[in-house]
Amino acid sequence: MASKTESGAARIWRRFCKHRFALGGAIVVAALVICAVFSPIIAPQDPYLVGSDFEAPPGNGHILGTDQVGRDVLSRLIYASRISVTVGIGTVLVSTLLGIILGLESGYFGGAVDMVIMRVADVFMSFPSLILIMVVTSIVGPGVDRIILILGILSWPQVARLVRSNVLSIKQLDYVKSAVALGFRSQRILLLHILPNTLGPILVQATFGIAGAIIMESALSFLGLGVNPPIASWGNMLTDAQSLTTLTVRPWLWIPPGVMILLSVLSFNFVGDGLRDALDPKTLYK
């Protein structure tokens, strides 16, 4: 039983720490962010420096070996974390902002506004996401900023539906009805009374959204529609390992980026699971 004097934030943190996989995932996510921010300091070599040791195995000053043109794999792996973190967070910011605005409007006002927004969301969700993203990316061209905008714009329906479902239940509560009876403006009710009570589910959805954005960016870069060389990305590092010879003889070219994609996605998903359990209102005060 939690202490009666325990604050809400402390209670949430205590419950989150009970989820061991979530806590481990948070540590990995923190390490990933540190690598992304301080990659020029952490990376042992210049990731774009072409050397004379082509496809050299680990050793001789290269902890994870070198690639086809002699660049240090570890340095490129560290710099590639910048792309994944930037795309993941940027995509979630765009999709969450759009989803919150449209979800609040749809759930609170209802009627024709709700119908139009939800039908537009249905149209977005009816297309295969990867194929649609590939088509749009091939038209506008590759680039981190373009990928963030495309993924963010195409990912807002999930957030909007989540926010709408919460608003539909919250607006029936007494304190919201009291605010309406007192004549408060709709914007004030939405921002000060309804939105704060939907932040928990939104935060959980955001962690899953970051994981999905990392996978999508890696897939696009692997297909040549994302970040193009010489910029390091886990996806385009895997592109160089498509031959059977590389897969069987030179595993240092594909195992490190594959492991990083796996670890980052699992870590964000574990953090999302931990936040979902920690923020569950049914068990929050147990």
Beta strands, then each sheet from edge to edge (+ up, - down):
end
